[in-house]
Amino acid sequence: MPIQGLSPRHEAFHANPPVYHAPSPQQTNSTSSNRQETENHFDFPFYRAPSNHTSTRLARTTQVPITTDLGSATYQKALKSLRLSDQVHVLGFNREARYLMHCISSAPGIPPPQLLLQHPDPIAAWAYEGRKMVVRNANGIITESEIQKPLYVGHRRTAATTGLAKVGPIRNLVVTDMTAIRACLARNALLVNHETTICLLGEGLGVMEHLNETVFEDPLTRPTYVLGTMGQKLSRYSAEPHTSYSVALKRPGRLCLSGIPREHLLEDGNTPADVSHWPNVVARTRTQHLAKLLSSAPELNVSPMALDNFLRQKLPGMVFSTVTHSISAALGLTYAGILASPSAQRLWNDLLDELVYIVASMPELQESPDIIAYFTGRNFRQQAYNLLKRHDGVSPWVRLIRDGHRVPMTQLNGYFARIAEQTLARKEVLETVGAIVEARQQTRNDEIQMDIPMYRSPYMMDSDKVTAEGEPGQPTRLVYINRKPGPKT
């Protein structure tokens, strides 16, 4: 249902990923009676196509009436012509990527997964650490799984990249680290095409639209996307903290997936209204195939779900990260420092209120009033505040800025800002805090380029209220000696 007081918005709104046509009434009536809703199938949402006039009505999500009857001619045609590969590639080397590699490597009936790295150092440690991934689960049981040698796909063109040509086209790609993903896929664009299914497991959303605008500009050659979020709580393996190929599972969880249908354009540039059109059948088949491969690993506990239910799982963490990390990085405060400062608390509450209104105005949730009631209710705010009190140390964004790395504002702050712009929701606080973070990041990058690193030391500059030296989470930095020549005497 529409939000009270929400300003009119342009009907050309398209969520992230691209827009799609809703089914005609004739198609809905002819297929809805035969549709069986189960947990084993994806329910694809659809969005209205852009128009040239303004509408005061929010777009509505619908279920895709594509039959999954294996006896249908269209579905059989898709199954016979598609080249479905069982090979899974994992891009990234964070905790999520390591846990995925361990689980999929232990799954029976599918080829060993291939790890793709954007940094060459872990490749050298692969043989030294026994060519295996070590996982300690919540019960203290240690399991090991042998993995293949990782392949380097970064920007350094060395001898380590020669093995990439032997891999061939990538059909099933799981991305866990969104750092420099655009540049990585652009460098390896020949390996990723319309026959590829990409599962995005990053912290935020907005990556699909960014990739479509910068890398996969042609709708006919774009890959099929699957949104995902991991509910498993992972941490560093304390028994071997200096090993690269190890991870500890603190709490089991679910791997939630939501499939997105492909956008298809006819030769004249028009988008077909028939949702049972060939590209949509193909997208559904590829998506279900990737979900089946990931389901081969029971430890992942794969749970396909519709987009609105997926957003219910994904958005709470995104809202908290956007509010807390942005303010911590912008003001240079620890989590405890935000609670101790009345001004910081007021800013935290203002930004939280703004994001809650943006979430409540999302067209994908207008058919789910219970989800909107959860975000706008008191319980969600109290949960976010309690989570802030349980956090210790400094936001990881502070460390990223100090090391000269980009913070994930595109898939967090940028995602909510784009939704606010398209729904005409208020975003003044979001833009102000984001501008401060970007300014601090640019200032730090300029400082790094002007100085020469000498040795590591606790970092205390720009009036950051960081933790005391020796406390957990204490950031460290490189102490720099300015290389500019001093004044002549």
N, C-alpha and C positions, 0 to 999 in steps of 0.2 A: 504494500500500500504506500502511496506517496507520503513523504514526510511533511508535516505541517510547517508552513512558512518557507518551504523550499522554493527558490526562485526558478522561473522557467529555464529550461535548458534546450540546447540545440539537439534535434533528433539525429544529427550526424554523429553523435557520440558512438565511438566504438571502443569496447573494452580491450584489454590487453590479453589475448592476441587479436587478429584482424576480425572484421565484421563478417556476419553471415546472414543469409535470408531466413526468415521464419517460414514454416511450411504453410501451404495453402489449406483452406478448410477441407477441400476434397481429399487431399493427401492425409490430413490428420484423421478424418473419419475412416478412411480405408485401411489405415495401418494401426490405429491405436487399439482396436479390439483384439488384435493378434499379438500385441506387445506384452512380453513377460518381463517384469522388473525384478532382477535378482542382483545380489551383491557381486556376482561374477562378471557383470557387464557394465560398461561405462555409459553414463547418461550425458550426452553432449548438450551444452546450452547453445542457443543461437541468439544472434543479435540482429537488429534491423539494419537494413542498408542505409547509407547516407542519403539524405534528401536535400533539396534546395530551399526548404521552408522551415520555419521555427514552430515547434510544437511544445505545448505545456505539459504533455504527458510523458512520463519516464518510460524508457524502453523496458520491455518485459522479457524475461528468459523463458524458454519453452524447452520441452524435451524433444529430442530428435526421433522422428518416427521411422527410423531405418530398421527394417526387419532383420533379425538375426537368424532367420530360418535358413538352415544350410541347404534346403531344397530349392530356394529361390534362384532363378537364373542369374540375376545380377551378382549375388553373393558367390555363387559357384564360379562365375567368370573371374571375379576378383581373386579367389583363392587359387585358381589354376594359372593365372598370368603373373601373379606377384612372386618375386624372388625374395622370400622371407629367410633371413639369415639368423642363426642362433648365436652368433658371435656378439658379445657385449663389450663395448669399450667404455672405460670410466676416465673422465677428464678431471684431474684435480689430485691433490695429495693432502687434504685436510683429514680430520678424524672420520668424517662421513665417508670419504673415498676409501680409506683404509678398511673401514668396517664392511663396506659394500664388497670390496675385493675379497675379503676373507669369506663372507657368506656365499658369494656367487662361485668362488673357487671350490667350495665344498659341496655345491649343489650337483646332484647326479643328472646325467643325461644331456648336459649342455657343454660346449667347449669352454676351456678356461678363459676367463675374462682378460682383457688387455688393458693395462694401465697406461694412460697418456699423461705426461708431465710437461710443465712449462718451465721447469728448472732442472738443470742436469745433475745437481748434487745428489739427490736421492738415488739416481741410477747407479752411481759409484758405490753407494752403501748397500745396494741390493744383494750382491754376492757376499759382501763382508758379513751381513747379518743372516746368512743362511738361506737366502732365496725363499723366504717364507714370511707370512704375516701371522703375528701373535696377538691373540685376543684373550683378555681375562674377563669373564662374565660376572654378573652380579653375585653369583654364588661362590666366587673364588676359583672356579674351574678354568684352567688355562688350555686353550686349543690352538693348534697351529694348522696352517694350510699353505701349501706350496703355490707360488704365483710365478707367472712368466716375467721375463725381464721387461721392465717398463721402457716405453719408447718416448723419446724427447720430441716435442712438437713446438718448442719455444722459438724465439727470434734468433738465437745464435745458430747459425748454420755451420755445424761441425760434423765430424764423422759419426756422431751419435744419431744423426738424422737419416742415415742411409737405410736403416731398417724400416723406416716408415713407408717406403715405396712398396715393400713386400706385403703390407697389410691389405692394400686394395681399398675399395670404397667402404666407408663406415655405414652400417645399417642401423645399429642400435647404440646410441650414445647417451650415457648418463653423466651429466655435468654437476659436480658438487661445489666447485670453486668458481665464482663469477669474476674473479680478478682477471682482467685483460682477456675476457672471453671473446669479445668482438675481434680483437687483433688476432687471437689464436685461430678462430674459425675463418677469418679472412685469409690468413696465410695458408690454410689447409682447405680452401673452398672446393678444390677438386675432389676431396674425399667425402664431402657432405653435400647432398642434393635432395631432390624431391622423394627419393627412395629411403631417406634417412628418417628415423624417429629419434628425437632429442627429448630426453627427460631432464628437466631443470629442477635441481634440488637446492637452489640457493636460498639465502635467508629471506629475501624479498621477492617482489614481483616486478613486472615491467621490463624484464630482460627480453622477452619475445618480441615486443614491439621495437625495442632498440635494435635487435638483430635484423628484423625485417626492414628497418629503415636504413641500416648501414651496410649489411652484408648480403642478405637475401632480398634484394629489391624486386626481383621478378616473382610474382605470385605463383607462376607455373613451376618454378624450380625451388620453391621453399620447402623445407623439411616439415614433417609432422611433429607437433609439439605435445608434450605431456607435462603438466604441472605436478610437482611432488613436494612433499615435506616429510621429514623423518622425525618420528616421535621418540626414538631411542636417545637416551642421555649418555653421551660419550665423554671420556676424559683421557688425560695422559696416563699411560701405564706407569705407575709409581715405582714398581720394582725395577724397571729398566727405563728411566726417564730420558736417557740420551740415545735411545734407539729410535730409528725412523719408522720401521715397519712393525709397530705395535700400537695397541689402543685398548682402553679399558671400557667395558660396558657397565655403566652404573645402574641403569634402569632400562628394561625392555620397553618396546613401544611398537607403533605401527608405521609402516611406510604408506602414506596416503597418496593416491594418484588420481588425477582428473584429466581425462583426455580432451583435446581440443580439435575439432574438425578443421580440415584444410579449406582455405579460400580458393575458389576456382573461377577463372575468368574465361569466357568464350572468346573466339577469335575476334569478334567485334568489340571486345572490351566489356561486355555486359556480364553480370554475375547471374548464373541460372538460379531460378527460384525452387527448382526441384531438389529437395534435400536428399533424395535417394540417388542423386547424380553420382556418376562414377567416382570422382575424387573423394567424396564423402565416404563411400563404401571402402575405398582403398585406405583412407585415413583410419577408419574404425578397425579394419583388419590389422593394420600395422600396429596400432595402439594396443589392441588386445594381445598381439603377439609379444610385444615388449613386456606387458604386464604378466603374461604367462611365463616368460623367461625369468623375471624377477621373483615370481611366486615359486619357482623351483627351489629357492632358498627359504626354508620355513622360518629361519631366524629373522628375516625381514618383516614377516607378517604383513604382506601387501594387502591393502584395502582400497579398491577402486570406489570412487564416489562421484556424485554430481558436483558441479562447480559451486553451488551455494553451500553445500555441506563442507566442501574442501576449504572455502574461504572462512568458514566458521573455525576450522582448525588452524588456518594459516595466519589470519589477520591479527589475532590477539598478540602474538609474538612480534609481528611487524609493527604494530602500534606502540608497544612498549619500547622496542629498540629505537624506533624513530624519535620518540619523545626523550628517552633517557640518554641515549648515546649522543644525540644532537646537542642537548644542553650541557652534558659533561664535556664534550669537545669544544663547544662554543665558549663556555665560561671557564674552562680549565679546572673543573671541580671533580672530586671523587664522588662516588655514590653517596657516602655519608655527608660530604660537603653540600650536596643538593638539599638534603634533609635539614642541615644545620642553618641554611641561609633562607630567610623568609622571602627574599626577592627571587631566589632560584626556585623555591617551591611555587611561588605565584606564576612564574614563567612556565614551570612544568605543568601546572594545572591548566593554564591557558592553552598550551599546545595540545594537551590531552583532550580538552573540550573541542578544539577545532578538528582534530582527527576523528573523534567520535562522530561529529556531524557529517564529515566527509564520508565515513564508512556507512552511515545510515542513509546517505543519498545515493549509494551505488546502485545502478539499475539491476545488477546481478542478484541483489538481495531483496528487491521489492516484492517478490513472490514468497518471501520467507520472513514474515513478521516476527516470528519467535527469535530469529537470529538478530534482527534489528533491536528487539526488546532487550536482548542480552547485552549488546554493546552500549545502548543508551541507559541501561539500568545502573543501579548503584553498585551491584556486585562486581561488575567489570572494573570500575574505578577503584574499588577497594582491593581487588586482586592485584591490580597494577601497582598500587601503593605498597602493599605488603611485599610484592616481589622486589620493589626498589629497596625496601628496608633489609631484605635478605642478601642483597648484593654487597660485595666487599671490593675494595681496591678502586681501580680506575677503569674507565670505559676502554675497550679495545680500540676505539677510534683514536684515542689520544696516542697510543703507541703507533698506529698506522700513520698518523700525521707526522710524528716525530721521526719516523723512519723514512719519510718521503713517499709513502704509498697512498693510493687513492682510497678514500672511505666509500662504502657502498651506498652512496646517496642516490644513485640512479634507480636502484630497485627498491628503495625505501622512501626517502623524502620525495624523489622525483615521481614515483608512482602515485603517491597521494596528491601531489601538486597537479598532476595531469588529470586525475579524477575530479579534483576541485574545479579546475578550469573548464572541464567539459560539462559538469553539473552546475556550474555557477555558484559553487559553495565558497565560503570565506576561507582564505588561506594566508592572511597577513602574517600571523605569528610563524607559520611554517616557512614562509619565504624569508622572513627576517633572520630566524635562527639558522636556516640553511646558508644564507649569505655570509653570516659570521663564520661558520665552519669553513666555507670555501676560502674566505679571506685569510684565515689562520693557516690553512693548508698551502695557499700560494705563498704566504710569507715564509713558511718553513721551507718550502722547496727552493725559494730564492736564497735562503741562508745556506742550505746544503750546497748549492752550486757555487757559492762564493768562498766556501771554507774548505780546509784540508783536514780530513779525519786523522786523528792521532791515537786515541785510546778511549775505552769506554768508562763512563762515570755516571753517577746519578744525574738526572736531567732536571734542573730547576730554573726555568726561564719563562718569560711571558707571564709572570705572576701566577703560574699554575699551582693550585692547591692540591698537590699530589701527596701520596702517603709518605711517611717517614722512611728513611733508608733502612733496608732490611726487612720491611714488612711485606707480606704477600701482595703481589700485584704492583710492586714498585717499578715504574718504568726506568729504563736505562737509555742513555743516548751516547752518541759519539761526541767527545769533546773536540772542538775544532779550533785550529789556529788560523786566523785570517791570513790569506795569502796576498792581500793587497799590500804593496810596499808603503811604508810609513813616509811621513814628510821628510824631505831632505833637510839636513842640518848643515 
